[in-house]
Amino acid sequence: MNYILLLILSIILLFSGCSIKPVHKIRNITYDTAHNLQLDVYTPRKIKEPKKILIFVHGGNWVHGKKSIYKFFGKGMARKGIIGVIVDYRLSPSAEYDGMATDVANAVKWVKQNCLSFGGDTNNIFISGHSAGGQLAGLVATDNFYFEKLRMRNPIKGTVLIDGFGLDMYRYFKASTSEKDTLYKRVFTNDPSNWKKASPAYHLKKGMPPILMFLGGKTYPVIALTNNEFYAELKNYQPNAELITVKGKGHVPMIFQFINPYVKAYGHILNFMEVKK
């Protein structure tokens, strides 16, 4: 027998059922005409009651990445009974961190105003981000400044950080000698006060939306260090907060694990969002 064919058939059987469950896709919806920014919405095919919403912000060192790469995440969420929204935002050098965070907040505003028509429960909006997207998701969730600019209350009910990078850019820049710092300072400027403003670590407070953290067991040392420091501070405000370390996963595999519909991380997110499975 052709063993390659056997392997392919085994993979198809493994991911049949949940992985091929059809979802409804609405792509390239413009949420910001001024900057031509778009988002994609993924919903279950059959919606009997409004579904909770998870907005995802991609990573890429704030200089690259696009929503189309992460359609597997939106589809995966929709197959779990959640409306998944994947957003694009301006990248460096077109914007600095505050412009990017403003874009993300605008995307959240669009979801709040429009996702009811897609079957979404707009009173249950969550946000997630991987890597640099974790910094942006965490920032708009913890710093109400971005929603106050839009003349609205912060609608975020919870935040899922997936191997987040940039949670404390102040401490990062103070300690780092990385060659990438020139690249990062185009995003965060040379002003240390902006490093703090941009960092979710300096906006932690009572009453903020709950945070769930994922950390790769084989991620970059700087990400491991800053996530553990962030988590230690988070526990002062949210004693029941979880940091889930995924053994054997590096930084990039931490997001691509969601291609697998049976990965445990889905269950952790559903539990965090209190979604009936």
N, C-alpha and C positions, 0 to 999 in steps of 0.2 A: 504494500500500500504506500501511496505517496504521503510521507510523514508531514510535509509542509501543509498539504491539504487537510490532513487530520488535525494539525494544530489550529488551522484557520477555522475548521468546523467546531473544534472545542471552544475556541474563543467566542464564536457566534452563539453557541449554546449557553456559554457562561453568562453572556450579557443579553441574552434574549429576555423577554418579559419586561422587566423594569427599564432596561436600557433602550429598548426599541418602542416603548410606549409612546404613541404620537402626542405631540404638543402643538400648540398654536403659536406661530411666530409672527410678530409685527416688527419689521426691521426698518432702520434708518428713519426714525421719527425725529424731526428737528425740534429740539427743546429750546434752542437759543439761536434765533435768526441772525443776530448781530455777529456772531462768531461761527455760524454754520456748524453748530454742535448737535450731534445726534445721539440717540439711544435706541436700544432694541428691547422689546418686551416679549417674554416667553410665558405662556399660560397653559394650564391643563386644558385639554380639549373640552371636557365636560365640567362646568362649574355650576354647582347647585346652590352654593352660598358664597359670599365674598371670601377671597383668599388673602392670607397675609402676604406681604410684599418684602422681597429682599433686593436691595439695590447693590450692585457690585461695581467697585472702582478698581481698574487694573493697575498693575505696577509697570516698571520699566525705567527706574531711575529718574522719573519726571521728564525724560527726554524722548522716550519712544514707547511703543505699545498702541494697541487699538482694540476696540470692543469686539471686532469680528473674531479675534483669536480666542476669545473666551465664551463663545456661544455654547460650548459644552457645559459651562457652569449654569447658564440660564436655562438650558434644556434640562439639566439635572435637577434643578430646583423645581421646575414645572412638573417634572415626573414625580416629585415628592409632595405635590399639592401646594406648592408655593409659587407665587408669581415672581419670576426672576427678571430683573431689569439690569442691563449691562450698558454702562455709559462711557462716552468719550468725553475728554476735556482737553483744554489747550495744554500744549507741552512746551517746555523750554526750547528755544529762547522766546517763544511767542508770549509767554506769561511767566510770572514768578509764582511762588507758592500761594499768595493770597488770591491771585487771579484764578489759579487752578481750584482752590477751595471754593471760590465764588461760583465757578462753573458747576462743581459738585452740588452745592446748595441749590443752584438754579434747577438742576436735574431733579433733586428731591422735591422742589416746589412743583415742578411739572407733574411728577408722579402723584403728589398730593391732590392736585387739581384735576387730573385726567384719568388716573388708573381705575377709578370706579367704573368707567365705561368698559374696561377690560376684565371686569369681575374682581377687581382688587379691593381689599379692605383698607381704605385710605386712613383709617385710624390705627392701623398696625403696620407701620413702615419701619423696616430695619435696614441697616446699611453694613456693607462688608467691603474689605479691601485687602489686597495682597501686596506685600512689599511696600513700594512708594504709595500705592493705593491705600495701604493701611494707615499711613500718615494722614492722607487727605480725608479718609472716612472718619478716622479718629478725631481729627481736628474739627470738622463740621458738627460732629456729634457732641463734642465736649465744650466747644466755644460758641456760645449763642450769637456772637457778633455777626456771623455770616447770615443767619436767618433774620436777625434784627435789621440788617441792611435791606432785606427783602420784605420787611414789614410783616413778618409772620412769626408765630411761635415755633420753636424747634419741634418738628413732628416725629423725630426719630425715637423709636421705642427700645432699640437695642443695637449694639455694634458688635460685629464679628471681625476680629483682626487675625489675618492669616499670615504668619511670619512677617509681621509688620516691620518696615524699616523707616527710620525718621521719627520715631516716637519721642526722642529727646535729641534734637539737632544741636542744642546748646552744648550739652556734654560731649556729643560726638565731635563737633568742631574743636572744642577745647582740648581734646585728647588725640585727635586723628592726625596722621601724616600721610594719608592716602593720596595718590595721584589724582583720584577722582574728585578731590575737594574743590578744585577749580570749577569743575562741572557743576557740583552741587551748590556752590556759592552763587552761581548765576541764578539759581532757583531761590535761595534763601538769603541772598545779599551778603555783604561783609559786616553787617550791623548785628552785634550779639543780641540786641534787644529783639530783633526780628527772629533770631533763632529760637528764642523762647516763645514768642507769639505764634510761631509755626508749629510748635511741639505740643502734641496732646498731653504730654507729661505735666505741663504747667497749667492745664485747664481742668485737672481732676478736681471734683468737688462733690459735696453731698447733693443728692437729687438728680444727678446726671443719669442718662440712660445706662442700663447695665451693659457690661462689656464681657464678651467671651473671647479668649485668646487661644490661638493655635501656634505652636512653635515646632520647627523641624529639629529632630534629634541630631541631624548632621548639617544644620544650617551654618551660615557664616558666624564666626565667633562674635563679631560686633553686634549682630542681630540677636544672638543668644543672650549676650550681656545686657543689652538695652531692654529686651523684652522682660528679662527677669527683674531688672531694676524697676521697670514700669509696673510690673505685676505686684511687686512688693509695696509700691506706693498706692496702687489701686486698691489693695486689700484694706487700706486705712478707711476707704470710703465704701467699698463693697466687699465686706468680709466673706461673702459666699461666691465671689467671682472665681472662675476657673481658668487656669492656664493648662492646656492639654498638650503635652509633648508627644509628637508622633515619631516613634523610634525609626531610625534608618532613613528618614526623609531629609533631603537637602532642600535648599531654598526654593528652587524652581519646581521640583516635584511636589512641594507642599500645595501648590495650586493645581497642578496637573493630576494629582491624585483623584480629583473630582470627576475625571473621565470615567472612573470605575463607579458604577451606580451603587455598589455594595460597600464602598469605603465607609468606615465607622464615622468619619467626620460628618457625613450627612446626618447621621443619627444625633450627634452632639448638637448640631445646629437646630434640628427639629425640636429637640428637647429644650434648647435655649429659647426658641421662639414659641414653645409650648404648642406645637402643631400635632394634631392627632394623626397617628400613623396607621 
